[in-house]
Amino acid sequence: MFRALVGFGAFGLFWGAWGAILPAVRSESGVGDGELGIALLMVGLGALASMRFTGYLIDRYGGAVLPVVVVLFGACGVLPALADSAVTLSGALLLLGATSGATDVAINATGSHAEAVTGKPLMNLAHGIFSVAVVVASFGTAALRTAGADALPVLGGVGVIVAVVGLTLGAGLRDDLHTSTEPTPRRRLEPVLLVFGGLCALAYVVENAWQSWSAVHLDTSFNAAPGLASSAPAVFAAAAATGRIAGNALLRRLRPVQLLVAGGVLAAVGSVVAATAGTAWLALIGIGVAGLGTSVCAPTIIGIAGAWAGPVRRAGAISTVTTLAYLGFLLGPAAVGVVSSALSLPVALGGVAVLALLVAALGPVAARQSERTFQS
C-alpha cells in the first residue's frame, strides 16, 4: 500500500510542476504556440507506445518494474528544460511521455494489487494523493517562478525527488506483484476490458475538459478577473482530491459501482451548473462540484477492472484500460475546442454533462457483464 501511495504522490508532484513551468519551457526552447502544441502531442504518443508493454513486463517480472520506471521518469522529466528547439523538445517529450505512461500503469497496478491483498479500498485514496500533490507542486512552482527560477532548477529539482522516490521504492524490495515463472501468454483485447477502457476514457474526457477549459470558460464567458479565472483549475484539482479521499472512505459502505454511478451523476450536475451559470462565482461552484463527481470515476473503474482480472493478468488488464482511457484524456480538451468553435464554449462544456451521465448509466452494465464473464 505504501508503494502505491508514494508512487502516486511523486507522479502528481511532477505533473503539478510541469503545468506551472510550461510557459518557461516554451520560452527557453524558443518555440511558438503551434510548435509547442505539436511537441506536446509527443507526450501522448510516447505514453500510448509504452503502456501496454509495461503491463506485460509487470505481469512477467512483478514489482521490480515499478522502481525502474519511476527512476527513468524522474530522469526524463529534466530533459524538456534542456531543449533548445522544436525538434529537441519533441524528442524530450516523447521520452517523457513513454516513461510517464509506464509509471502510470505501474502505480495503478501496484494500487490494484494492494486492494486485492488487503481487502481495503485504495485506488481513490491513491488518486486523491496524486491530486493533492498536483496542487502543492503547482503552487510551489508558482512561488519559485515568482522568485525568478527558470525551467531547469524546477524540473531538475522535481526530477531528483521523483528519482529518489523510485530508488526508495526499490530498496529492500519484496515482490508484491504477481511474478510468473512461465512465459507470459499473448494477451487478446477482451471485450470486458474494452468496455472498461471506454468508460474510463469517457470519465477522463469529462475530467480533462474541465481541468483544461475551466479558466478559459470564466475568462471568455464571464469576463472574470484574471485572478478569479486562474483559480478555476486549482479549485477543480482541490475538489478532485477531496472527492477521491472521501470516495475511498465511502467504499467501506458502498459497492464500487454505486460510487461510480453517484460520481457520474454529480459530475453531470456540476457540469450543467458551470456551463449555464449566470455569474462567474456560480460557475466556479459548478466546476468544484464537477471535480468532486468526476474524481472518483476513473479510479473506481480501474479498481473494478483490476479486481476482475485477478493476480495473474492484473497489470496487463490495467494497462489495456489505462491506454484506452488515456485516449480520452488526450482527446477531451481538443473535442471541447472543436465544438466550441462550431457552437460556443458553454454548449461544448454542457455537452460534457451528457458524457458524465453515460458513465453513470453504463457503469452498472459493465459491472454486471464483468461478473458474468468472471463466473463463466
C-alpha beads as a LAMMPS data file, in Angstrom:
LAMMPS data file: protein, C-alpha beads

376 atoms
375 bonds

1 atom types
1 bond types

-500.0 500.0 xlo xhi
-500.0 500.0 ylo yhi
-500.0 500.0 zlo zhi

Masses

1 110.0

Atoms # bond

1 1 1 0.000 0.000 0.000
2 1 1 2.843 2.388 0.888
3 1 1 4.499 1.894 -2.503
4 1 1 1.337 2.792 -4.381
5 1 1 0.624 5.926 -2.345
6 1 1 4.193 7.202 -2.571
7 1 1 4.302 6.462 -6.304
8 1 1 1.105 8.403 -6.937
9 1 1 2.439 11.292 -4.850
10 1 1 5.656 11.501 -6.875
11 1 1 3.676 11.291 -10.126
12 1 1 1.488 14.215 -9.040
13 1 1 4.461 16.304 -7.945
14 1 1 5.959 16.180 -11.407
15 1 1 2.791 16.944 -13.353
16 1 1 1.809 19.741 -10.992
17 1 1 5.197 21.365 -11.514
18 1 1 5.035 20.726 -15.259
19 1 1 1.797 22.642 -15.770
20 1 1 3.174 25.667 -13.922
21 1 1 6.603 25.652 -15.592
22 1 1 5.395 25.038 -19.163
23 1 1 5.489 28.743 -20.160
24 1 1 9.181 28.852 -19.169
25 1 1 9.881 25.671 -21.148
26 1 1 8.261 27.221 -24.210
27 1 1 10.244 30.433 -23.846
28 1 1 13.605 28.804 -23.186
29 1 1 13.257 26.291 -26.024
30 1 1 12.395 29.103 -28.441
31 1 1 9.221 27.530 -29.856
32 1 1 5.939 29.178 -30.785
33 1 1 2.471 28.099 -29.738
34 1 1 1.971 25.934 -32.820
35 1 1 5.304 24.172 -32.384
36 1 1 4.577 23.683 -28.682
37 1 1 1.224 22.118 -29.489
38 1 1 2.861 19.607 -31.837
39 1 1 5.585 18.866 -29.297
40 1 1 3.010 18.242 -26.559
41 1 1 1.394 15.582 -28.737
42 1 1 4.609 13.596 -28.275
43 1 1 3.742 13.105 -24.600
44 1 1 0.601 11.234 -25.548
45 1 1 2.242 9.254 -28.332
46 1 1 5.076 8.160 -26.047
47 1 1 2.643 7.086 -23.339
48 1 1 0.444 5.135 -25.736
49 1 1 3.518 3.326 -27.060
50 1 1 4.695 2.177 -23.628
51 1 1 1.607 1.459 -21.540
52 1 1 0.545 -1.986 -22.734
53 1 1 4.138 -3.207 -22.880
54 1 1 4.625 -2.085 -19.277
55 1 1 1.632 -4.184 -18.266
56 1 1 3.264 -7.207 -19.890
57 1 1 6.536 -6.527 -18.027
58 1 1 4.755 -6.282 -14.668
59 1 1 2.832 -9.495 -15.262
60 1 1 6.129 -11.148 -16.154
61 1 1 8.590 -9.613 -13.651
62 1 1 6.393 -8.282 -10.865
63 1 1 7.028 -5.376 -8.525
64 1 1 10.625 -4.817 -9.669
65 1 1 9.264 -2.851 -12.640
66 1 1 7.861 -0.003 -10.507
67 1 1 11.103 1.497 -9.139
68 1 1 12.811 1.207 -12.530
69 1 1 10.152 3.141 -14.425
70 1 1 9.841 5.771 -11.672
71 1 1 13.598 6.450 -11.753
72 1 1 13.519 6.682 -15.562
73 1 1 10.546 9.033 -15.352
74 1 1 12.419 11.311 -12.959
75 1 1 15.451 11.362 -15.251
76 1 1 13.421 12.104 -18.391
77 1 1 11.492 14.811 -16.559
78 1 1 14.570 17.044 -16.710
79 1 1 15.019 16.753 -20.489
80 1 1 12.457 19.396 -21.593
81 1 1 14.397 22.023 -19.656
82 1 1 17.451 21.260 -21.804
83 1 1 15.651 21.589 -25.155
84 1 1 16.657 24.461 -27.440
85 1 1 14.476 23.826 -30.496
86 1 1 11.163 22.296 -31.559
87 1 1 12.938 19.084 -32.587
88 1 1 14.801 18.570 -29.309
89 1 1 11.698 19.496 -27.298
90 1 1 9.615 16.974 -29.235
91 1 1 12.209 14.269 -28.628
92 1 1 12.383 15.103 -24.931
93 1 1 8.597 14.989 -24.598
94 1 1 8.408 11.669 -26.440
95 1 1 10.742 10.120 -23.854
96 1 1 8.895 11.865 -21.036
97 1 1 5.586 10.511 -22.316
98 1 1 6.912 6.960 -22.628
99 1 1 8.220 6.904 -19.055
100 1 1 5.126 8.706 -17.761
101 1 1 2.828 6.130 -19.361
102 1 1 4.915 3.304 -17.910
103 1 1 4.795 4.898 -14.461
104 1 1 1.031 5.396 -14.745
105 1 1 0.477 1.703 -15.428
106 1 1 2.923 0.601 -12.714
107 1 1 1.422 2.680 -9.900
108 1 1 -2.134 1.712 -10.860
109 1 1 -1.195 -1.977 -10.972
110 1 1 0.505 -1.676 -7.577
111 1 1 -2.555 0.033 -6.108
112 1 1 -4.958 -2.536 -7.533
113 1 1 -2.820 -5.365 -6.162
114 1 1 -2.772 -3.729 -2.720
115 1 1 -6.577 -3.556 -2.780
116 1 1 -6.784 -7.263 -3.597
117 1 1 -4.288 -8.282 -0.910
118 1 1 -5.623 -6.110 1.927
119 1 1 -9.285 -6.230 1.020
120 1 1 -9.438 -2.468 1.626
121 1 1 -10.229 0.309 -0.887
122 1 1 -7.154 2.199 -2.037
123 1 1 -7.423 3.446 -5.615
124 1 1 -9.461 6.580 -4.881
125 1 1 -7.154 7.474 -1.987
126 1 1 -4.104 6.998 -4.211
127 1 1 -5.556 9.160 -6.967
128 1 1 -6.523 11.687 -4.290
129 1 1 -2.914 11.904 -3.171
130 1 1 -1.971 12.476 -6.803
131 1 1 -4.389 15.425 -6.957
132 1 1 -3.083 16.871 -3.674
133 1 1 0.478 16.610 -4.976
134 1 1 -0.545 18.388 -8.199
135 1 1 -1.990 21.307 -6.224
136 1 1 1.054 21.518 -3.906
137 1 1 3.538 21.364 -6.779
138 1 1 1.587 23.905 -8.831
139 1 1 1.612 26.491 -6.052
140 1 1 5.216 25.667 -5.135
141 1 1 6.362 26.126 -8.717
142 1 1 4.405 29.372 -8.988
143 1 1 6.301 30.649 -5.938
144 1 1 9.634 29.601 -7.450
145 1 1 8.753 31.300 -10.734
146 1 1 7.886 34.472 -8.826
147 1 1 11.339 34.291 -7.255
148 1 1 12.877 34.093 -10.728
149 1 1 13.524 30.364 -11.131
150 1 1 13.927 29.031 -14.678
151 1 1 12.809 25.674 -16.049
152 1 1 15.995 23.739 -15.285
153 1 1 16.113 24.202 -11.493
154 1 1 12.385 23.471 -11.212
155 1 1 12.322 20.363 -13.414
156 1 1 15.750 19.302 -12.182
157 1 1 14.638 19.540 -8.580
158 1 1 11.382 17.671 -9.039
159 1 1 13.164 15.114 -11.241
160 1 1 15.626 14.396 -8.441
161 1 1 12.766 13.996 -5.962
162 1 1 10.973 11.559 -8.271
163 1 1 14.161 9.561 -8.915
164 1 1 14.907 9.352 -5.172
165 1 1 11.361 8.117 -4.597
166 1 1 11.958 5.458 -7.246
167 1 1 15.152 4.318 -5.530
168 1 1 13.298 4.236 -2.203
169 1 1 10.596 2.049 -3.735
170 1 1 13.304 -0.369 -4.873
171 1 1 15.138 -0.505 -1.545
172 1 1 14.503 -3.776 0.244
173 1 1 12.059 -4.685 -2.478
174 1 1 9.733 -7.556 -1.857
175 1 1 7.951 -8.760 -4.951
176 1 1 4.436 -7.606 -4.072
177 1 1 3.035 -8.079 -7.539
178 1 1 2.437 -11.329 -9.313
179 1 1 5.518 -12.729 -10.975
180 1 1 5.157 -15.560 -13.416
181 1 1 7.843 -18.191 -13.852
182 1 1 6.264 -19.201 -17.132
183 1 1 6.344 -17.199 -20.343
184 1 1 3.504 -14.687 -20.237
185 1 1 0.899 -15.652 -22.840
186 1 1 -0.090 -13.235 -25.561
187 1 1 -2.974 -11.091 -24.399
188 1 1 -6.027 -10.546 -26.505
189 1 1 -8.237 -7.494 -26.155
190 1 1 -11.129 -8.972 -24.199
191 1 1 -14.478 -7.224 -24.679
192 1 1 -14.883 -6.524 -20.974
193 1 1 -11.604 -4.626 -20.886
194 1 1 -12.610 -2.638 -23.949
195 1 1 -15.819 -1.649 -22.166
196 1 1 -13.952 -0.636 -19.013
197 1 1 -11.417 1.264 -21.103
198 1 1 -14.176 3.075 -22.998
199 1 1 -15.912 4.034 -19.751
200 1 1 -12.659 5.261 -18.280
201 1 1 -11.995 7.281 -21.442
202 1 1 -15.377 8.997 -21.061
203 1 1 -14.572 9.788 -17.436
204 1 1 -11.233 11.278 -18.447
205 1 1 -12.869 13.366 -21.182
206 1 1 -15.063 14.974 -18.504
207 1 1 -12.151 15.401 -16.104
208 1 1 -9.645 16.906 -18.512
209 1 1 -12.246 19.055 -20.254
210 1 1 -12.870 20.987 -17.042
211 1 1 -9.235 20.901 -15.944
212 1 1 -8.138 22.386 -19.260
213 1 1 -11.014 24.745 -20.097
214 1 1 -12.310 25.987 -16.734
215 1 1 -10.078 29.074 -16.621
216 1 1 -10.857 29.902 -20.260
217 1 1 -14.590 29.488 -19.542
218 1 1 -14.517 32.008 -16.697
219 1 1 -12.405 34.397 -18.741
220 1 1 -14.335 34.352 -22.022
221 1 1 -17.872 33.539 -20.871
222 1 1 -17.965 35.864 -17.856
223 1 1 -15.047 38.258 -18.394
224 1 1 -13.871 37.266 -14.923
225 1 1 -10.889 38.960 -13.322
226 1 1 -7.588 37.218 -14.150
227 1 1 -7.083 36.048 -10.564
228 1 1 -10.552 34.500 -10.367
229 1 1 -10.268 32.852 -13.777
230 1 1 -6.827 31.448 -12.995
231 1 1 -8.121 29.908 -9.762
232 1 1 -10.542 27.599 -11.588
233 1 1 -8.081 24.729 -12.311
234 1 1 -6.857 24.831 -8.687
235 1 1 -10.449 24.705 -7.435
236 1 1 -11.132 21.761 -9.706
237 1 1 -7.973 19.908 -8.587
238 1 1 -8.681 20.574 -4.899
239 1 1 -12.248 19.324 -5.315
240 1 1 -10.943 16.240 -7.113
241 1 1 -8.538 15.496 -4.274
242 1 1 -11.339 15.889 -1.730
243 1 1 -13.683 13.698 -3.751
244 1 1 -11.161 10.896 -4.138
245 1 1 -10.181 10.790 -0.476
246 1 1 -13.839 10.930 0.587
247 1 1 -14.760 8.356 -2.060
248 1 1 -12.158 5.972 -0.736
249 1 1 -13.797 6.185 2.700
250 1 1 -17.276 5.746 1.203
251 1 1 -16.214 2.448 -0.376
252 1 1 -16.339 0.945 3.107
253 1 1 -20.120 1.339 2.881
254 1 1 -20.840 1.414 -0.846
255 1 1 -20.103 -1.013 -3.637
256 1 1 -17.716 0.365 -6.251
257 1 1 -20.420 0.526 -8.916
258 1 1 -22.634 2.592 -6.589
259 1 1 -19.818 5.105 -6.086
260 1 1 -19.278 5.200 -9.852
261 1 1 -22.947 5.999 -10.515
262 1 1 -23.020 8.679 -7.820
263 1 1 -19.830 10.241 -9.166
264 1 1 -21.132 10.331 -12.733
265 1 1 -24.414 11.953 -11.703
266 1 1 -22.654 14.533 -9.516
267 1 1 -20.226 15.356 -12.348
268 1 1 -23.173 15.862 -14.705
269 1 1 -24.926 18.187 -12.263
270 1 1 -21.776 20.239 -11.698
271 1 1 -21.118 20.449 -15.439
272 1 1 -24.624 21.747 -16.144
273 1 1 -24.359 24.335 -13.368
274 1 1 -20.938 25.534 -14.549
275 1 1 -21.946 25.675 -18.219
276 1 1 -25.259 27.507 -17.692
277 1 1 -24.345 29.742 -14.737
278 1 1 -25.180 33.418 -14.860
279 1 1 -22.161 34.514 -12.851
280 1 1 -18.518 33.528 -12.634
281 1 1 -18.805 32.614 -8.960
282 1 1 -21.711 30.233 -9.599
283 1 1 -19.758 28.696 -12.474
284 1 1 -16.805 28.210 -10.127
285 1 1 -19.069 26.359 -7.686
286 1 1 -20.264 24.142 -10.529
287 1 1 -16.667 23.441 -11.529
288 1 1 -15.932 22.342 -7.972
289 1 1 -18.983 20.051 -7.923
290 1 1 -17.936 18.565 -11.271
291 1 1 -14.482 17.947 -9.812
292 1 1 -15.952 16.159 -6.800
293 1 1 -18.041 13.889 -9.003
294 1 1 -15.703 13.018 -11.832
295 1 1 -12.763 12.455 -9.478
296 1 1 -13.976 9.043 -8.317
297 1 1 -14.990 7.679 -11.709
298 1 1 -11.667 6.699 -13.323
299 1 1 -10.026 5.258 -10.147
300 1 1 -13.133 3.207 -9.422
301 1 1 -13.297 1.827 -12.969
302 1 1 -9.600 0.892 -12.867
303 1 1 -10.132 -0.809 -9.496
304 1 1 -13.087 -2.827 -10.815
305 1 1 -11.062 -3.902 -13.860
306 1 1 -8.112 -4.961 -11.692
307 1 1 -10.370 -6.989 -9.393
308 1 1 -11.955 -8.686 -12.394
309 1 1 -8.610 -9.623 -13.950
310 1 1 -7.142 -11.339 -10.891
311 1 1 -3.472 -11.533 -9.889
312 1 1 -2.064 -13.368 -12.908
313 1 1 -3.111 -10.817 -15.524
314 1 1 -3.958 -7.739 -13.441
315 1 1 -1.205 -5.472 -14.776
316 1 1 -1.948 -6.391 -18.379
317 1 1 -5.652 -5.672 -17.872
318 1 1 -4.959 -2.334 -16.222
319 1 1 -2.530 -1.365 -18.984
320 1 1 -5.268 -2.022 -21.560
321 1 1 -7.834 0.027 -19.649
322 1 1 -5.481 2.920 -18.951
323 1 1 -4.233 3.011 -22.546
324 1 1 -7.786 3.391 -23.839
325 1 1 -8.559 5.855 -21.056
326 1 1 -5.551 7.943 -21.982
327 1 1 -7.033 8.477 -25.426
328 1 1 -9.988 10.160 -23.749
329 1 1 -7.677 12.234 -21.602
330 1 1 -5.834 13.469 -24.697
331 1 1 -8.829 13.977 -26.968
332 1 1 -11.183 15.576 -24.426
333 1 1 -9.811 19.133 -24.485
334 1 1 -9.463 19.038 -28.270
335 1 1 -13.082 17.879 -28.662
336 1 1 -14.282 20.734 -26.460
337 1 1 -12.324 23.144 -28.649
338 1 1 -13.875 21.811 -31.861
339 1 1 -17.446 22.006 -30.527
340 1 1 -16.743 25.426 -29.052
341 1 1 -15.588 26.725 -32.435
342 1 1 -18.711 25.382 -34.130
343 1 1 -21.212 26.421 -31.443
344 1 1 -19.971 28.001 -28.205
345 1 1 -17.852 27.126 -25.195
346 1 1 -20.805 26.879 -22.762
347 1 1 -22.560 24.489 -25.174
348 1 1 -19.418 22.379 -25.510
349 1 1 -18.927 22.190 -21.749
350 1 1 -22.625 21.479 -21.250
351 1 1 -22.196 18.507 -23.575
352 1 1 -19.655 17.126 -21.124
353 1 1 -22.570 16.534 -18.735
354 1 1 -24.029 14.031 -21.217
355 1 1 -20.805 12.027 -21.133
356 1 1 -20.846 12.020 -17.327
357 1 1 -24.399 10.652 -17.384
358 1 1 -23.268 7.943 -19.810
359 1 1 -20.627 6.866 -17.300
360 1 1 -23.292 6.690 -14.587
361 1 1 -25.700 4.756 -16.807
362 1 1 -23.216 2.308 -18.346
363 1 1 -21.203 1.615 -15.186
364 1 1 -23.669 -0.947 -13.754
365 1 1 -23.984 -2.610 -17.179
366 1 1 -20.214 -3.047 -17.405
367 1 1 -20.026 -4.354 -13.845
368 1 1 -22.730 -6.966 -14.489
369 1 1 -21.029 -8.031 -17.713
370 1 1 -17.716 -8.466 -15.922
371 1 1 -19.378 -10.593 -13.242
372 1 1 -20.905 -12.873 -15.871
373 1 1 -17.575 -13.180 -17.671
374 1 1 -15.770 -13.935 -14.407
375 1 1 -18.318 -16.628 -13.442
376 1 1 -18.094 -18.260 -16.847

Bonds

1 1 1 2
2 1 2 3
3 1 3 4
4 1 4 5
5 1 5 6
6 1 6 7
7 1 7 8
8 1 8 9
9 1 9 10
10 1 10 11
11 1 11 12
12 1 12 13
13 1 13 14
14 1 14 15
15 1 15 16
16 1 16 17
17 1 17 18
18 1 18 19
19 1 19 20
20 1 20 21
21 1 21 22
22 1 22 23
23 1 23 24
24 1 24 25
25 1 25 26
26 1 26 27
27 1 27 28
28 1 28 29
29 1 29 30
30 1 30 31
31 1 31 32
32 1 32 33
33 1 33 34
34 1 34 35
35 1 35 36
36 1 36 37
37 1 37 38
38 1 38 39
39 1 39 40
40 1 40 41
41 1 41 42
42 1 42 43
43 1 43 44
44 1 44 45
45 1 45 46
46 1 46 47
47 1 47 48
48 1 48 49
49 1 49 50
50 1 50 51
51 1 51 52
52 1 52 53
53 1 53 54
54 1 54 55
55 1 55 56
56 1 56 57
57 1 57 58
58 1 58 59
59 1 59 60
60 1 60 61
61 1 61 62
62 1 62 63
63 1 63 64
64 1 64 65
65 1 65 66
66 1 66 67
67 1 67 68
68 1 68 69
69 1 69 70
70 1 70 71
71 1 71 72
72 1 72 73
73 1 73 74
74 1 74 75
75 1 75 76
76 1 76 77
77 1 77 78
78 1 78 79
79 1 79 80
80 1 80 81
81 1 81 82
82 1 82 83
83 1 83 84
84 1 84 85
85 1 85 86
86 1 86 87
87 1 87 88
88 1 88 89
89 1 89 90
90 1 90 91
91 1 91 92
92 1 92 93
93 1 93 94
94 1 94 95
95 1 95 96
96 1 96 97
97 1 97 98
98 1 98 99
99 1 99 100
100 1 100 101
101 1 101 102
102 1 102 103
103 1 103 104
104 1 104 105
105 1 105 106
106 1 106 107
107 1 107 108
108 1 108 109
109 1 109 110
110 1 110 111
111 1 111 112
112 1 112 113
113 1 113 114
114 1 114 115
115 1 115 116
116 1 116 117
117 1 117 118
118 1 118 119
119 1 119 120
120 1 120 121
121 1 121 122
122 1 122 123
123 1 123 124
124 1 124 125
125 1 125 126
126 1 126 127
127 1 127 128
128 1 128 129
129 1 129 130
130 1 130 131
131 1 131 132
132 1 132 133
133 1 133 134
134 1 134 135
135 1 135 136
136 1 136 137
137 1 137 138
138 1 138 139
139 1 139 140
140 1 140 141
141 1 141 142
142 1 142 143
143 1 143 144
144 1 144 145
145 1 145 146
146 1 146 147
147 1 147 148
148 1 148 149
149 1 149 150
150 1 150 151
151 1 151 152
152 1 152 153
153 1 153 154
154 1 154 155
155 1 155 156
156 1 156 157
157 1 157 158
158 1 158 159
159 1 159 160
160 1 160 161
161 1 161 162
162 1 162 163
163 1 163 164
164 1 164 165
165 1 165 166
166 1 166 167
167 1 167 168
168 1 168 169
169 1 169 170
170 1 170 171
171 1 171 172
172 1 172 173
173 1 173 174
174 1 174 175
175 1 175 176
176 1 176 177
177 1 177 178
178 1 178 179
179 1 179 180
180 1 180 181
181 1 181 182
182 1 182 183
183 1 183 184
184 1 184 185
185 1 185 186
186 1 186 187
187 1 187 188
188 1 188 189
189 1 189 190
190 1 190 191
191 1 191 192
192 1 192 193
193 1 193 194
194 1 194 195
195 1 195 196
196 1 196 197
197 1 197 198
198 1 198 199
199 1 199 200
200 1 200 201
201 1 201 202
202 1 202 203
203 1 203 204
204 1 204 205
205 1 205 206
206 1 206 207
207 1 207 208
208 1 208 209
209 1 209 210
210 1 210 211
211 1 211 212
212 1 212 213
213 1 213 214
214 1 214 215
215 1 215 216
216 1 216 217
217 1 217 218
218 1 218 219
219 1 219 220
220 1 220 221
221 1 221 222
222 1 222 223
223 1 223 224
224 1 224 225
225 1 225 226
226 1 226 227
227 1 227 228
228 1 228 229
229 1 229 230
230 1 230 231
231 1 231 232
232 1 232 233
233 1 233 234
234 1 234 235
235 1 235 236
236 1 236 237
237 1 237 238
238 1 238 239
239 1 239 240
240 1 240 241
241 1 241 242
242 1 242 243
243 1 243 244
244 1 244 245
245 1 245 246
246 1 246 247
247 1 247 248
248 1 248 249
249 1 249 250
250 1 250 251
251 1 251 252
252 1 252 253
253 1 253 254
254 1 254 255
255 1 255 256
256 1 256 257
257 1 257 258
258 1 258 259
259 1 259 260
260 1 260 261
261 1 261 262
262 1 262 263
263 1 263 264
264 1 264 265
265 1 265 266
266 1 266 267
267 1 267 268
268 1 268 269
269 1 269 270
270 1 270 271
271 1 271 272
272 1 272 273
273 1 273 274
274 1 274 275
275 1 275 276
276 1 276 277
277 1 277 278
278 1 278 279
279 1 279 280
280 1 280 281
281 1 281 282
282 1 282 283
283 1 283 284
284 1 284 285
285 1 285 286
286 1 286 287
287 1 287 288
288 1 288 289
289 1 289 290
290 1 290 291
291 1 291 292
292 1 292 293
293 1 293 294
294 1 294 295
295 1 295 296
296 1 296 297
297 1 297 298
298 1 298 299
299 1 299 300
300 1 300 301
301 1 301 302
302 1 302 303
303 1 303 304
304 1 304 305
305 1 305 306
306 1 306 307
307 1 307 308
308 1 308 309
309 1 309 310
310 1 310 311
311 1 311 312
312 1 312 313
313 1 313 314
314 1 314 315
315 1 315 316
316 1 316 317
317 1 317 318
318 1 318 319
319 1 319 320
320 1 320 321
321 1 321 322
322 1 322 323
323 1 323 324
324 1 324 325
325 1 325 326
326 1 326 327
327 1 327 328
328 1 328 329
329 1 329 330
330 1 330 331
331 1 331 332
332 1 332 333
333 1 333 334
334 1 334 335
335 1 335 336
336 1 336 337
337 1 337 338
338 1 338 339
339 1 339 340
340 1 340 341
341 1 341 342
342 1 342 343
343 1 343 344
344 1 344 345
345 1 345 346
346 1 346 347
347 1 347 348
348 1 348 349
349 1 349 350
350 1 350 351
351 1 351 352
352 1 352 353
353 1 353 354
354 1 354 355
355 1 355 356
356 1 356 357
357 1 357 358
358 1 358 359
359 1 359 360
360 1 360 361
361 1 361 362
362 1 362 363
363 1 363 364
364 1 364 365
365 1 365 366
366 1 366 367
367 1 367 368
368 1 368 369
369 1 369 370
370 1 370 371
371 1 371 372
372 1 372 373
373 1 373 374
374 1 374 375
375 1 375 376
